[in-house]
Amino acid sequence: MSLFKLKQLCAVTLPNTEEFDGRHFAVGLLDSDSEERLAIGSFSGMLRIYRPSRKFTERDLLYEANLN
């Protein structure tokens, strides 16, 4: 029996050309707002910041930049 349960909060389909690993994301208070944000970076230099929600929509993507 496990004490922890993992639930999928949201899912995003990204291009197949981007590669990620488990060390390229952060969750926390990233701005002056009191809500947590999810920041994801890829090996190709794409940075995306999301506002996670139970009913994930395209509007939950707050920021996207190619940092090369």
The first five atom37 places (N, CA, C, CB, O) and aatype in JSON, in Angstrom:
{
  "aatype": [12, 15, 10, 13, 11, 10, 11, 5, 10, 4, 0, 19, 16, 10, 14, 2, 16, 6, 6, 13, 3, 7, 1, 8, 13, 0, 19, 7, 10, 10, 3, 15, 3, 15, 6, 6, 1, 10, 0, 9, 7, 15, 13, 15, 7, 12, 10, 1, 9, 18, 1, 14, 15, 1, 11, 13, 16, 6, 1, 3, 10, 10, 18, 6, 0, 2, 10, 2],
  "atom_mask": [
    [1, 1, 1, 1, 1],
    [1, 1, 1, 1, 1],
    [1, 1, 1, 1, 1],
    [1, 1, 1, 1, 1],
    [1, 1, 1, 1, 1],
    [1, 1, 1, 1, 1],
    [1, 1, 1, 1, 1],
    [1, 1, 1, 1, 1],
    [1, 1, 1, 1, 1],
    [1, 1, 1, 1, 1],
    [1, 1, 1, 1, 1],
    [1, 1, 1, 1, 1],
    [1, 1, 1, 1, 1],
    [1, 1, 1, 1, 1],
    [1, 1, 1, 1, 1],
    [1, 1, 1, 1, 1],
    [1, 1, 1, 1, 1],
    [1, 1, 1, 1, 1],
    [1, 1, 1, 1, 1],
    [1, 1, 1, 1, 1],
    [1, 1, 1, 1, 1],
    [1, 1, 1, 0, 1],
    [1, 1, 1, 1, 1],
    [1, 1, 1, 1, 1],
    [1, 1, 1, 1, 1],
    [1, 1, 1, 1, 1],
    [1, 1, 1, 1, 1],
    [1, 1, 1, 0, 1],
    [1, 1, 1, 1, 1],
    [1, 1, 1, 1, 1],
    [1, 1, 1, 1, 1],
    [1, 1, 1, 1, 1],
    [1, 1, 1, 1, 1],
    [1, 1, 1, 1, 1],
    [1, 1, 1, 1, 1],
    [1, 1, 1, 1, 1],
    [1, 1, 1, 1, 1],
    [1, 1, 1, 1, 1],
    [1, 1, 1, 1, 1],
    [1, 1, 1, 1, 1],
    [1, 1, 1, 0, 1],
    [1, 1, 1, 1, 1],
    [1, 1, 1, 1, 1],
    [1, 1, 1, 1, 1],
    [1, 1, 1, 0, 1],
    [1, 1, 1, 1, 1],
    [1, 1, 1, 1, 1],
    [1, 1, 1, 1, 1],
    [1, 1, 1, 1, 1],
    [1, 1, 1, 1, 1],
    [1, 1, 1, 1, 1],
    [1, 1, 1, 1, 1],
    [1, 1, 1, 1, 1],
    [1, 1, 1, 1, 1],
    [1, 1, 1, 1, 1],
    [1, 1, 1, 1, 1],
    [1, 1, 1, 1, 1],
    [1, 1, 1, 1, 1],
    [1, 1, 1, 1, 1],
    [1, 1, 1, 1, 1],
    [1, 1, 1, 1, 1],
    [1, 1, 1, 1, 1],
    [1, 1, 1, 1, 1],
    [1, 1, 1, 1, 1],
    [1, 1, 1, 1, 1],
    [1, 1, 1, 1, 1],
    [1, 1, 1, 1, 1],
    [1, 1, 1, 1, 1]
  ],
  "atom_positions": [
    [[0.84, -1.18, 0.0], [0.0, 0.0, 0.0], [0.88, 1.24, 0.0], [-0.95, 0.0, 1.21], [1.87, 1.32, 0.73]],
    [[0.52, 2.21, -0.82], [1.29, 3.43, -0.95], [0.6, 4.57, -0.21], [1.5, 3.79, -2.43], [-0.62, 4.63, -0.13]],
    [[1.4, 5.46, 0.34], [0.86, 6.65, 1.0], [0.57, 7.77, 0.01], [1.84, 7.15, 2.05], [-0.18, 8.7, 0.32]],
    [[1.14, 7.68, -1.17], [1.01, 8.75, -2.15], [0.26, 8.27, -3.38], [2.39, 9.27, -2.54], [0.37, 7.11, -3.78]],
    [[-0.49, 9.19, -3.98], [-1.19, 8.9, -5.23], [-0.81, 9.98, -6.23], [-2.74, 8.83, -5.02], [-0.71, 11.16, -5.88]],
    [[-0.6, 9.58, -7.46], [-0.26, 10.5, -8.52], [-1.47, 10.68, -9.41], [0.96, 10.0, -9.34], [-2.04, 9.71, -9.9]],
    [[-1.87, 11.93, -9.61], [-3.0, 12.22, -10.48], [-2.55, 13.17, -11.57], [-4.18, 12.83, -9.68], [-1.77, 14.09, -11.33]],
    [[-3.03, 12.93, -12.77], [-2.7, 13.8, -13.88], [-3.54, 15.06, -13.77], [-2.93, 13.09, -15.24], [-4.77, 15.0, -13.77]],
    [[-2.87, 16.21, -13.68], [-3.56, 17.48, -13.57], [-3.87, 18.06, -14.94], [-2.74, 18.46, -12.75], [-4.96, 18.57, -15.17]],
    [[-2.9, 17.99, -15.84], [-3.11, 18.52, -17.18], [-2.21, 17.77, -18.14], [-2.83, 20.05, -17.23], [-1.27, 17.09, -17.72]],
    [[-2.49, 17.91, -19.42], [-1.68, 17.27, -20.45], [-1.52, 18.25, -21.61], [-2.31, 15.94, -20.93], [-2.45, 18.97, -21.96]],
    [[-0.33, 18.27, -22.18], [-0.03, 19.17, -23.29], [0.63, 18.36, -24.38], [0.89, 20.34, -22.84], [1.52, 17.55, -24.11]],
    [[0.2, 18.55, -25.63], [0.83, 17.91, -26.76], [1.8, 18.9, -27.4], [-0.23, 17.41, -27.8], [1.4, 19.98, -27.84]],
    [[3.07, 18.54, -27.43], [4.11, 19.42, -27.97], [4.71, 18.78, -29.22], [5.21, 19.7, -26.92], [4.56, 17.58, -29.43]],
    [[5.39, 19.57, -30.04], [6.0, 19.03, -31.26], [6.99, 17.91, -30.95], [6.72, 20.13, -32.04], [7.64, 17.92, -29.91]],
    [[7.09, 16.94, -31.85], [8.01, 15.82, -31.67], [9.47, 16.24, -31.75], [7.74, 14.76, -32.72], [10.35, 15.47, -31.38]],
    [[9.74, 17.44, -32.22], [11.12, 17.89, -32.36], [11.72, 18.37, -31.04], [11.19, 19.01, -33.38], [12.93, 18.6, -30.97]],
    [[10.91, 18.51, -30.0], [11.42, 18.98, -28.71], [11.7, 17.8, -27.8], [10.42, 19.95, -28.05], [10.94, 16.83, -27.75]],
    [[12.83, 17.9, -27.06], [13.21, 16.85, -26.12], [13.27, 17.44, -24.71], [14.57, 16.22, -26.52], [13.68, 18.58, -24.51]],
    [[12.86, 16.62, -23.74], [12.82, 17.04, -22.35], [13.38, 15.93, -21.47], [11.38, 17.4, -21.93], [13.53, 14.79, -21.91]],
    [[13.7, 16.27, -20.23], [13.94, 15.27, -19.21], [13.34, 15.78, -17.91], [15.47, 14.96, -19.06], [12.79, 16.88, -17.86]],
    [[13.46, 15.01, -16.87], [12.81, 15.33, -15.61], [13.4, 16.5, -14.85], [0.0, 0.0, 0.0], [12.83, 16.92, -13.84]],
    [[14.52, 17.04, -15.3], [15.15, 18.15, -14.59], [14.86, 19.51, -15.21], [16.64, 17.94, -14.53], [15.41, 20.51, -14.76]],
    [[14.02, 19.56, -16.22], [13.78, 20.82, -16.93], [12.4, 21.38, -16.65], [13.96, 20.62, -18.41], [11.75, 21.91, -17.55]],
    [[11.95, 21.27, -15.42], [10.69, 21.9, -15.05], [10.76, 22.37, -13.6], [9.51, 20.92, -15.25], [11.53, 21.85, -12.79]],
    [[9.94, 23.36, -13.3], [9.87, 23.89, -11.94], [8.42, 24.23, -11.64], [10.78, 25.13, -11.77], [7.68, 24.68, -12.51]],
    [[8.03, 24.03, -10.41], [6.7, 24.38, -9.94], [6.87, 25.27, -8.73], [5.85, 23.11, -9.6], [7.63, 24.95, -7.82]],
    [[6.16, 26.38, -8.72], [6.25, 27.26, -7.56], [5.7, 28.63, -7.87], [0.0, 0.0, 0.0], [5.05, 28.85, -8.9]],
    [[5.98, 29.55, -6.97], [5.54, 30.93, -7.13], [6.58, 31.65, -7.98], [5.36, 31.64, -5.73], [7.63, 32.06, -7.49]],
    [[6.29, 31.81, -9.26], [7.25, 32.37, -10.2], [7.06, 33.86, -10.44], [7.17, 31.65, -11.51], [7.91, 34.5, -11.05]],
    [[5.96, 34.43, -9.96], [5.72, 35.85, -10.14], [5.06, 36.4, -8.88], [4.83, 36.11, -11.39], [4.99, 35.71, -7.86]],
    [[4.59, 37.63, -8.93], [4.01, 38.26, -7.74], [2.61, 37.76, -7.42], [3.97, 39.75, -7.93], [2.07, 38.07, -6.36]],
    [[2.02, 36.98, -8.32], [0.71, 36.39, -8.05], [0.86, 35.29, -7.0], [0.07, 35.82, -9.37], [1.94, 34.72, -6.86]],
    [[-0.19, 34.99, -6.28], [-0.09, 34.01, -5.21], [-0.4, 32.59, -5.68], [-1.02, 34.39, -4.08], [-0.55, 31.69, -4.84]],
    [[-0.51, 32.36, -6.99], [-0.79, 31.03, -7.52], [0.49, 30.38, -8.03], [-1.83, 31.1, -8.64], [1.4, 31.06, -8.51]],
    [[0.56, 29.06, -7.91], [1.73, 28.35, -8.4], [1.7, 28.28, -9.92], [1.8, 26.95, -7.81], [0.63, 28.23, -10.54]],
    [[2.87, 28.28, -10.51], [3.04, 28.18, -11.96], [3.9, 26.97, -12.26], [3.67, 29.47, -12.54], [4.65, 26.49, -11.41]],
    [[3.8, 26.49, -13.49], [4.6, 25.37, -13.97], [5.46, 25.88, -15.11], [3.7, 24.16, -14.42], [4.92, 26.32, -16.13]],
    [[6.78, 25.84, -14.95], [7.7, 26.28, -15.99], [8.39, 25.05, -16.57], [8.75, 27.3, -15.43], [8.9, 24.21, -15.83]],
    [[8.4, 24.95, -17.91], [9.0, 23.82, -18.6], [9.97, 24.34, -19.65], [7.9, 22.92, -19.25], [9.63, 25.24, -20.42]],
    [[11.16, 23.77, -19.68], [12.15, 24.14, -20.67], [12.59, 22.91, -21.45], [0.0, 0.0, 0.0], [12.71, 21.83, -20.89]],
    [[12.83, 23.08, -22.75], [13.27, 21.95, -23.58], [14.75, 22.11, -23.92], [12.42, 21.85, -24.88], [15.33, 23.18, -23.75]],
    [[15.35, 21.04, -24.41], [16.75, 21.08, -24.83], [16.97, 22.05, -25.98], [17.23, 19.7, -25.23], [18.07, 22.58, -26.14]],
    [[15.94, 22.29, -26.79], [16.08, 23.19, -27.93], [15.93, 24.66, -27.53], [15.06, 22.85, -28.98], [16.1, 25.54, -28.38]],
    [[15.62, 24.95, -26.27], [15.58, 26.33, -25.8], [14.19, 26.93, -25.66], [0.0, 0.0, 0.0], [14.07, 28.13, -25.41]],
    [[13.15, 26.14, -25.81], [11.79, 26.65, -25.63], [11.45, 26.7, -24.15], [10.76, 25.78, -26.4], [11.63, 25.71, -23.43]],
    [[10.97, 27.84, -23.7], [10.51, 28.01, -22.32], [9.02, 28.29, -22.35], [11.29, 29.16, -21.6], [8.56, 29.18, -23.06]],
    [[8.27, 27.52, -21.56], [6.82, 27.71, -21.46], [6.45, 27.78, -19.99], [6.04, 26.57, -22.19], [6.96, 27.01, -19.17]],
    [[5.54, 28.7, -19.66], [5.04, 28.83, -18.3], [3.53, 28.67, -18.35], [5.44, 30.21, -17.65], [2.84, 29.34, -19.12]],
    [[3.03, 27.77, -17.52], [1.6, 27.45, -17.49], [1.01, 27.78, -16.13], [1.38, 25.96, -17.82], [1.7, 27.78, -15.12]],
    [[-0.28, 28.05, -16.14], [-1.07, 28.15, -14.92], [-1.9, 26.87, -14.86], [-1.99, 29.46, -14.9], [-2.92, 26.78, -15.53]],
    [[-1.48, 25.88, -14.08], [-2.2, 24.61, -14.06], [-3.61, 24.77, -13.49], [-1.43, 23.58, -13.24], [-3.84, 25.53, -12.56]],
    [[-4.54, 24.04, -14.07], [-5.93, 24.07, -13.59], [-6.54, 22.69, -13.82], [-6.76, 25.17, -14.31], [-6.01, 21.88, -14.57]],
    [[-7.65, 22.44, -13.18], [-8.33, 21.15, -13.32], [-8.85, 20.95, -14.74], [-9.49, 21.04, -12.32], [-8.79, 19.84, -15.28]],
    [[-9.37, 21.99, -15.35], [-9.86, 21.93, -16.73], [-8.87, 22.69, -17.61], [-11.32, 22.54, -16.86], [-9.09, 23.85, -17.93]],
    [[-7.8, 22.02, -17.99], [-6.72, 22.65, -18.74], [-7.21, 23.12, -20.11], [-5.55, 21.68, -18.89], [-7.83, 22.35, -20.85]],
    [[-6.92, 24.38, -20.44], [-7.25, 24.94, -21.74], [-6.02, 25.63, -22.31], [-8.43, 25.93, -21.64], [-5.0, 25.76, -21.64]],
    [[-6.12, 26.07, -23.55], [-5.01, 26.77, -24.19], [-4.68, 28.08, -23.48], [-5.34, 27.05, -25.65], [-3.55, 28.55, -23.55]],
    [[-5.64, 28.68, -22.8], [-5.41, 29.94, -22.1], [-4.52, 29.77, -20.87], [-6.73, 30.56, -21.69], [-4.06, 30.76, -20.3]],
    [[-4.29, 28.53, -20.44], [-3.42, 28.29, -19.29], [-1.94, 28.49, -19.63], [-3.65, 26.89, -18.76], [-1.12, 28.56, -18.72]],
    [[-1.6, 28.57, -20.91], [-0.23, 28.9, -21.32], [-0.06, 30.4, -21.15], [0.07, 28.45, -22.79], [-0.69, 31.18, -21.87]],
    [[0.79, 30.82, -20.21], [0.97, 32.23, -19.91], [2.11, 32.87, -20.69], [1.21, 32.41, -18.44], [2.05, 34.05, -21.05]],
    [[3.15, 32.08, -20.96], [4.35, 32.64, -21.58], [5.03, 31.56, -22.4], [5.33, 33.2, -20.52], [5.11, 30.4, -21.98]],
    [[5.52, 31.93, -23.58], [6.26, 31.01, -24.43], [7.35, 31.81, -25.14], [5.32, 30.29, -25.46], [7.06, 32.83, -25.76]],
    [[8.58, 31.35, -25.05], [9.7, 32.04, -25.69], [10.73, 31.04, -26.16], [10.35, 33.06, -24.73], [10.96, 30.02, -25.51]],
    [[11.35, 31.33, -27.31], [12.46, 30.52, -27.81], [13.75, 31.2, -27.41], [12.37, 30.33, -29.36], [14.09, 32.25, -27.95]],
    [[14.47, 30.61, -26.46], [15.7, 31.2, -25.94], [16.95, 30.69, -26.67], [15.81, 30.9, -24.45], [18.08, 31.07, -26.35]],
    [[16.73, 29.8, -27.66], [17.83, 29.21, -28.43], [18.87, 28.63, -27.5], [18.48, 30.24, -29.34], [19.87, 28.08, -27.96]]
  ]
}
